[in-house]
Amino acid sequence: MPANTPLTVCIKKVAEMFGQNAQTCGVISSKGIGVNPQLTAGAAFMTHGAELKIIPRDWVGNNK
């Protein structure tokens, strides 16, 4: 996807690929830091690196 693609579009695409509801997913970095979904894909990559994970929001704040 182009770097200027909103991260929410990326979340939706990946969530659909894994049969998840994008509205109930969050993104974290490989260090466990939450990623602001209002970023663009390029900004998220530059700030947090390529190892981003999509997780159900009910996992946010848990050490699972």
Secondary structure, 3 states (H helix, E strand, C coil): CCCCCEHHHHHHHHHHHCCCCHHHEEEECCCCCECCCCCEHHHHHHHHCCCCEEEEHHHCCCCC
